[in-house]
Amino acid sequence: MDFIDQLRVLSNRIANTKAMVQTEEATKNAMVMPFIQALGYNVFDPLEVTPELVSDIGTKKGEKVDYAILRNDKPIMLFECKKCGGDLSINHASQLFRYFHVTEARFGVLTNGLVYRFFTDLEQPNKMDEKPFFEFNILDFKERDVEELKKFAKSAFDLDAILTTANDLKYTRAIQTKLGELMANPSEEFVRLLSSGLIGARKFTPAIRDQFTGISRRAFEQFIGERINERLKGAMSPESVSVSGKLAATPAEEVSVSDPTIVTTGEEIEGFHTVRAIVRELVPTRRVFMRDAQSYCAILLDDNNRKPICRLRFNNAQKLRLGFFNAQREEEQVVLGSVDDIYNFAEQLRATVASYAANADS
């Protein structure tokens, strides 16, 4: 199984069980240890992964860090764990700070089982930075996040290579944060820059500032949205299908993805990947396709209209609905509180996929 597939399986399991994980110890066992195992380290070999590594640090006696990953008997990565969903502010990383200072480890990881924050010493040698250079969310990750995480895997671990890119990652993260802030609340300096050459000889008065602040915000949002939709359309199948009522032998309505009235939303993309994760144990993810249409977004097996897995009816943002198919191939719709609620219907989705496999074998 590929590394990204291992992470998707772990993500699916954690999403289904996180409500039952109430303590730090349970978080370690159910979330952190499987994560370290996915990186290729043997959590049952104390020569490779040492739990609660103990050391006397100055006047502190018996200090412990939750996990230390070793190479050649020396720690290379330290993990400090908090309970599932717990606060990950740097104020809660005191032990990680102290251990980082007295060991040869160059990476410290602060985690609550859902989010993993990776630290090193970019600012001052042998002193852990207060800001992480990389963050990984097991419930919400992109392929580029997986590529960065893969560098910490046992088979690929290269200290120099990681440190070379750590600085770039740190500043990339900072710039993305700044861009997000400018998008939500454009500064006067930013608005002046964007409006220069547009207002002619007029002075940049408070009224013009307010006018162009709103224009800049809307233009920024539309620009990002259009770029996202262009990339999504390029990745989608050239056709989108809408079928109403019972599952039909042929599509009742076909709509091209290039139709400007069709906008694939972030929630639909999230729902697509959620369904993929749910049925991953039955079929490879490459067999699960997405086709968007005006009335709903179809998730299909083998890109086949006759093999719908479900329909994401997310056009009403206040009332998300999932349509899944019963044994008679009739669509049943349920209301979702959030996209995560799709996991509550994992059994029905798997049963649908299993039925297609059974029919193929018969």
N, C-alpha and C positions, 0 to 999 in steps of 0.2 A: 504494500500500500504506500502511495506517495506521501510525502511529508504533509502536504496541504490536505490530503484526504484524512490523515490521522487527526489533524487539527479540527477538521469539520465534524468528524465523529465525536471527538472530545467536546466540541462546542455544543453539539446536539444533546449529548448526555448532561452536560452542566446546565444547559437551559432548562431541561426537564427536572433536574433534581436540586437546583440551587435553593429553592424555598425550604428544603428539608435540612440544609446545611446551616447550623446555627452557631457553631463554636469554631475557635481557631484550629483545634485538633482535627475536627471533621473537615475543615477546609483543606488542611494539609493532605489528609488521606484521600479525599474525594476529588480534589482539584489540582493541587500543586504537585503532588507526586506523579500523577498521570501526565502532567505537563512536562515535568523533567524527563519522564520516561519517553515521551514523544520526541524529545530532543536527542534521544539515543543513549542516555546515561542509565546505567543499571541502578535503580534506587534501592535494590536489595544487596548491593555490594558496598560495604563501608569503605573500601579502598577507592571507590569511585564517587559515591555520594554519601557523605557523612552527616547524619542528622544530629542536631544540637551539638555542634562542635564547641568544645569548652576550652577557655583560655583565661588566664589571669592578665588583666589589662590595667597596669598602674595599680591604683588602690582598689580597683574593681576585681573581686574574686569570683571565679566560677561563671564568668560571662559566657553566654551561649548565643550562637546564631542558628537559626532554624535548620538550614541546610548549607553545606559547603560542597561544591563539586570539585573534585581533585584530579590533577594530572601529574603523574610522576611524584605522587605523595605530597603535592603542594596545591593549596586551594587556588582555583582560577576564577571561580564565580561564587558569590555568597547570596543566599536567599533569606530575606526577613519576611515572615508571613503574618498577616492580620486575618481576622475572621471574614468570612464571605461578605463582600459589600462594605467592609469597614473602611474608615478614613485612611487615605494614603498620603496625607500631608507629610512633608519632610520632618516635621516635629515628632513623628512617630517612627523615625528611623534611627534613633540614637544608637542602638546596638550595632546596626549596620555601619554607621559612621565609625564607631570605635574599632570594629573588626577590620574594616577596610584599611584603617590607619596602621594596624600592627601586623597585617598579613601581606603576602605577596599577590593576593587577588587584585585584579584590575577592574573587576565588574561587580557591582552590587545590584541586587534585584529586590525591589519592594513590591509586594503583591497582596491582594485580598482574594486570590483565586480566580478573579474575573479580569482584572487589569494587572499587567506586569510592567513596572517602570524600571528601566535599565539606567544605571549611573556609572560614571567613571571619574577620572581626575583630570579633566580638560583644563580647569582653571588653575589649580595648584597641584604639583606633583604629590602623590601619596595622601591627598586629602579629597574625599569624595565630594563631588559637586552637589549643590543644593537642588539643581534642576536636572531631570533625566534627559538623556540625549535620544532615547527611543522609548516608545510606549506601545504595548501590544494588548489589545482587548480580545479575549478569547471568544466573546459573543458578537464581536463586530470588527472583523478584520478584512483587509483587502489583499490582493495578491502581492503588492509591493511590500506590505507589512510582513508577509510570510517570507519573502526573499531576504529581508533584513534579519528576521528571526532565525532563519536557516543558518546564518553565519555563526550562531552560538551552538549549533548542533555538534555532537561529538565528532561526527565524520568530517565536518567542515571547519571546525574551530581553528582560527588563525588570529592570534592576538594582534599582530601588526596590521592585518587587513581590517579588522574591526575598528581599531583605533584610528586608522586612516580615514574611514568613512564616518566615525562618530562625530567629528567636528562638523562635517557637512550636514549630518542628520540634525544636530542640535540647532544650527542656524536655519535649516529648512523648516523645522518645526516652529521656530520663532517667527519667521516670515509668514508662514501660513496663519499663525495666530493673529499677526498684525493685519494681514489681508482680511481676515474674518472680521476684525474690529472695524476696519475702514469700510467694509461692505455694510455692516450694521449701522455704524455711526461715522460717516465721513468727516474727517477733521477739516477745519477751515483751510489749512494749508493744502490738503489734498483736493478740496473743491476748487481752490484758486488754480491749482495746476491743471485740473480737468477743464475748467471754464476759460482758461487763457486762450485767446484767439477766437472765442465764441461770442464774447460780449462787446466786441468792437472797442470804441473809444469810451464806453461807459465806465464809470468807476465801480469798483467792487463794493457796493453798499451793503448794509445789513439785509435789505430786501432781496438783492441779487444773490447774496450768500445763502439765504434761506431757500430761495427758489432753486438754485443749483445744487443745494444739499439734497433736496428731495429728488431732483432729476438724476443726480449722480448715483444715489442709492438704487433707484429703479433701473437705471442703465446697467449698473453692476450686476444686479440680480438677473436681469434679462440676458445679459451677455453670458453669465455662467450657465444659466438654464439652457440657452440655445446650444452652447458647446456640449453640454452633457447630453442633450437630446440627439445631437448630430452623431456623437460617438455611440449612443445606444442604438440608433437606427442602423448604423453601419454594422453593428454586431448582431442584429436580429435577422431572422429569416426574411426574405423579400416579400412574404405575404403574411397577412394577419387574418384570422378567421373568427367569425362570430356565429354561434349556433344556438338557437333558442329552443326551449322546451326539452323534450326527450332527445337523446343523442341521435343525430340524423346520420343517414348513410353518406350524404354529401353535404357540404356546407351550404347553409341557407343564405349566407351573406359573406362576401369577401371584401376586405379593406386593405389597401396597400399601406405599409408602414410609412411611406412617404406622405400620406395624407396629413396635412398640417393640423387637422382637428384631433389627431391622436398624439397624446403626450404620455410617455412612459414615466411614471413617477418613481421617486426614491423608494416609497413604500412597496410598490409593485416589484422593484428589483430585490428589495429585502425579502419579500414574500417568496419570490422565485428561488432565491438561495436557501430559504428556510425549507421549502418543499424538497429541494435537491438533497439537503442534509438528512431529511426524514427518510427518504426512500433510498439513500445511498447504500444501505445494507442489502438491498434487493437488486439494484441495477447500478451500473456505473453512471456517474453524474453527466457524462457526455451524451447519454441517451435521453436526458431530460431537457426539453426545449421550452421556450417562452414565445408566445405570439400575442401582441397587444392589439386591441380593437377598440372601437368607440364605447361599447357597452360593458366590456370586461376584458381581463387579461387571461388568456388561456395558458395553462401549463400542460404540455403534451409529452407523452412517451414516444420516442423515436420520431418526433416532429410529425406525428400522424394524427390527423383530425379525428380518426376513429378510436384513438387511445387517449382521451383526455384524463388527466390525473385530477385536476381541479380547475376552478375558475376563481380568479381574484376580482371581486367586484368592489373596487376601491374608489370609484368615481365620487362617492359621497364621503368626504374626509371625516365627517362627524359620525358616520355609521359604516364601518368597514364590514364587508360580508365575504364569507368564503362559501363557494359552491363545490360540494364534493358529490360523488356518484355512488348510489346504492347498488345492490345486487341486480336490480332491474335496469341499470344504466340510466336511472332518473336522477336529475340533479336535486340535491337538497341543500338549502342555503341556511347558514348560521351567521349570527352577528358576532363580530370580534371586538374585544375591548382594545386590542392592539395587535400588531403583526405577530408578536410573540405567541398570541393565543392559537396560532395555527398548530403549534405543537400539541395542543389539547385534542386535536383530531388526527394525530399521527397514525393511529390504528386504522382509521377509515382510508387514509391515503395509501398506506401500505397494502391494504386489502385490495384496493383498486388496481395497483400495479401488479400485485401477485396474480390477480384474475387474468390480466393480459398475458402473463407468462404461462399460466395454466392453459389458456386457449391456444397459445402457440405450440405447446407441447402435445396437445390432443389431436 
